[in-house]
Each structure stands twice: as structure tokens, then as C-alpha cells.
């Protein structure tokens, strides 16, 4: 398919493109909140990461992830094709740079669900990205949620719990996140996230913060 001409606009295009980063530890509910924000804000799009992890029966290509081989991933990375990439539990994940760039040109709200290290990397390239971190109500509740999923044995749950504590500490220390949202009730947390995005976009339209997002090389 030929790319659209640079000056071509669609009926859904706007002038307030923005990268939205949503992070949070396993069990905090970040994916549910991310999808809730996507449904609630017109013109928002979810960035589908590339991954080398195997595709499960429940996975949908192009919706959950783009599933690629290690060689394909490495070629993309070496060519500078990822806005950020990371290894998690022996598998690799990356955010496609060109797709994000195109969505920003179309004025979309581009939602990235990535971890703290990915958020730090994205902010280096897109300093105007707006970042939210989802917190559990308490460590006790986080552990309860991890156990309630009934996906893993207790040893794995404890590892995830320890990693979650580390990620929360890193998020607080890194200075990347604009707002922390405690997910005690998911509908309330989604509404809080949507409100935060609306306020930031209104500020940018009013000229009180940097307008639009541009890559730095």
C-alpha cells in the first residue's frame, strides 16, 4: 500500500498527537486500564509491540503482539526500528518507531504499555510523552491479586511480587512519570487516567506546555 501524501488528512485526524505511556507492575491492572483509556478517548490507538515470545492459542497476531523470530527482531533493532526494546524472561519486546511516528503525524493519542526501563528510553526520544504509572492499593492487595490469577505456583508468584516491588521503587525514583494512579477500583482508575490525559491535552492546546511530540535522534 502506498503511503498517504504528507499533506493528506483524514476525517479523524487532529492536531494534538501525543504519546501516552502507561506502566505498572504485574497485578496492578495496567492492561485493563490501558484498554479502558483506549476505548474512552476518540482517536487513540494502542501500540502493538513486536515480540519473540511464542504465540499462544489465545493470542491474535497484530492485536496482542506482532510475533517475529529472533533474527527478524534483531534486524529491526539493528536498523534503529524500535523506539524502545527490552528483554523479559528471556524473550524480547520492542515498540515500532515508524508506526508510532506515523500515528503522531495523524494526531493520534498513541498508547504505549511498557515497563519502567522502556518508559525511560521512550522519554529520551519523545520528551513530550505523557506518562502514568498504575499502583496497587497496597503490597498485600498486589500479592492477593497475583495469587488470584491462579496462573503460577507460589515460587513464581513470589518472584513476580519481588519484581513488582522493585519496579514500583524504580518508577518513583526515575522522575519519568507525570502521575501515579492507585487502582483500587478499576472504573475509578480508568476515569482518573482519562481525566489526566484530557487535562494535559487541554494544556498543550492552550500553549502552556510543549505542543506535539517529536523524536530526538
Secondary structure, DSSP 8 states (H G I E B T S, - for coil): -----TT---TT--S--EEEEEEE-TTS-HHHHHHHHHHHSTTEEE---EE-S---TT--BTTTBEE--HHHHHHHHHTT-EEEEEEETTEEEEEEHHHHHHHHHTT-EEEEE--HHHHHHHHHH-TT-EEEEEEES-HHHHHHHHHHT--S-HHHHHHHHHHHHHHHHHHHHH---SEEEEESSHHHHHHHHHHHHHHHHHHHHHTSS--S-----
